[in-house]
Amino acid sequence: MTRRLLFISLCLGLAACDSSDTAPLPLDLYECDAGEAAVRHLISKLPDLNPGVGKSYSVVLGEINRDGMTPATDAFTHRFDDLKLKFVNAQNLKDIEPDHTIVDPDTRLAAFILQLRKLQSTSATTWNAEVGWSYKKEFGRLKLRIEVKAGKASVIDEAPAD
């Protein structure tokens, strides 16, 4: 009887584990070549809001909710140094009253928030990603399909997110 209970509890424990390929990656694995390709594509699609005004950018991973967000590491944002953009760690951003604008604490100007919301592997060489951006009260979201060819990740398809 004890062996049966142990066997049943082990089976239930294994059934509770989700090993499906549709599960998104843990956030600490978003900072990979596919994640970089998704953020680079998002940056290339940003609208020119407030022309002539200096911009700061901040990358966050996963969901943004009332409990906060997960900022990308400085090592990940240094991957974008070639773009010559100013990146600020999301933990250092400030919320300015009365309209709750998110700003760079150094310049006190609004910052673009770049969100790598979801990243999941669909095969050994393809990924699905959801990305978004916000700037003051403006925002946008995209669904991307990323493929790795010859060791380089690139976006092969884009669609508006729901």
C-alpha positions in Angstrom: 0.0 0.0 0.0 2.8 2.4 0.9 4.5 1.7 -2.5 1.3 2.5 -4.4 0.8 5.8 -2.5 4.4 6.7 -3.2 4.0 5.7 -6.9 0.8 7.7 -7.2 2.3 10.8 -5.6 5.4 10.6 -7.9 3.1 10.4 -10.9 1.1 13.4 -9.8 4.3 15.3 -9.1 5.6 14.6 -12.6 2.3 15.5 -14.2 2.4 18.9 -12.4 5.8 19.6 -14.1 5.3 21.4 -17.4 8.0 20.4 -19.8 6.2 21.7 -22.9 8.0 23.7 -25.5 5.4 26.5 -25.3 6.5 27.7 -21.9 8.4 31.0 -22.0 12.0 31.0 -20.8 12.9 32.1 -17.3 13.7 35.8 -17.3 17.4 35.3 -16.7 17.6 33.5 -20.0 16.0 36.4 -22.0 19.5 38.1 -22.3 20.6 35.9 -25.2 21.2 36.6 -28.9 17.5 36.2 -29.7 16.6 38.6 -26.9 19.1 41.1 -28.3 17.7 40.7 -31.8 14.2 41.4 -30.5 15.2 44.6 -28.6 17.3 45.8 -31.6 14.3 45.3 -33.9 12.1 47.2 -31.4 14.5 50.1 -31.3 14.5 50.3 -35.1 10.7 50.6 -35.0 10.4 53.3 -32.4 8.5 56.4 -33.5 10.3 59.8 -33.5 8.4 61.3 -30.5 9.6 64.7 -29.4 12.1 65.3 -32.2 15.2 67.1 -31.2 14.9 66.2 -27.5 17.5 63.8 -26.1 16.2 60.4 -25.2 17.2 57.7 -22.7 16.3 54.1 -23.0 15.7 51.4 -20.4 15.2 47.7 -21.0 13.0 45.5 -18.8 12.3 41.8 -19.0 9.0 40.0 -18.6 5.8 41.6 -17.2 5.6 45.0 -15.7 3.0 45.1 -12.9 2.2 46.8 -9.6 4.9 44.7 -7.9 7.5 46.2 -10.2 9.6 44.9 -13.1 12.8 43.1 -13.8 15.5 45.4 -15.3 17.9 44.0 -17.8 21.5 43.7 -16.6 24.1 46.3 -17.5 26.0 43.6 -19.4 22.9 43.1 -21.6 22.4 46.8 -22.3 26.1 47.1 -23.2 25.4 44.9 -26.2 23.7 48.0 -27.7 26.7 50.3 -27.2 27.2 50.4 -31.0 23.9 52.2 -31.3 25.3 55.2 -29.4 22.1 55.5 -27.3 21.9 56.4 -23.6 20.7 53.4 -21.6 19.6 53.7 -18.0 19.1 50.8 -15.6 15.3 50.6 -15.0 15.9 50.5 -11.2 17.2 54.1 -11.4 14.3 55.6 -13.3 12.1 58.1 -11.5 8.3 58.6 -11.5 7.5 62.4 -11.8 4.2 63.8 -10.6 1.5 64.8 -11.5 1.1 62.6 -14.5 3.5 59.8 -13.4 6.0 60.3 -16.3 9.0 57.9 -16.1 12.2 59.9 -16.4 15.9 59.5 -16.5 17.1 60.8 -13.1 20.1 62.6 -14.7 18.3 64.6 -17.3 14.8 64.5 -15.9 13.5 63.9 -19.4 11.1 61.1 -20.3 12.7 57.8 -21.1 11.7 55.1 -23.6 10.9 51.9 -21.7 11.7 48.9 -23.9 10.1 45.7 -22.7 11.1 42.2 -23.8 7.8 40.8 -22.5 8.1 37.2 -23.6 10.7 35.0 -25.3 10.2 31.3 -26.1 12.1 28.9 -28.2 9.9 27.1 -30.8 12.8 25.0 -32.2 16.6 24.8 -32.1 16.8 27.8 -34.4 13.6 29.8 -34.0 12.0 31.9 -31.3 8.8 33.8 -30.7 9.0 37.1 -28.8 6.6 39.8 -27.6 8.1 43.2 -27.2 6.7 46.6 -26.3 7.7 50.2 -25.7 6.3 53.2 -23.8 7.2 56.9 -23.8 5.2 59.2 -21.7 1.5 58.2 -22.5 2.4 56.6 -25.9 3.0 52.9 -26.3 3.2 50.0 -28.8 3.6 46.2 -28.8 4.8 43.7 -31.4 5.0 40.0 -31.8 8.2 38.8 -33.5 9.5 35.6 -35.0 13.3 35.3 -34.7 15.5 32.9 -36.5 19.2 32.0 -36.0 21.2 31.4 -39.1 25.0 31.0 -39.2 25.1 32.0 -35.5 23.3 35.3 -36.0 19.8 36.0 -34.7 17.5 38.1 -36.8 13.8 39.0 -36.9 12.0 37.3 -39.8 8.4 38.2 -39.1 6.6 41.0 -37.2 2.9 41.5 -36.3 1.1 43.9 -34.1 0.4 42.3 -30.6 -3.1 41.9 -29.4 
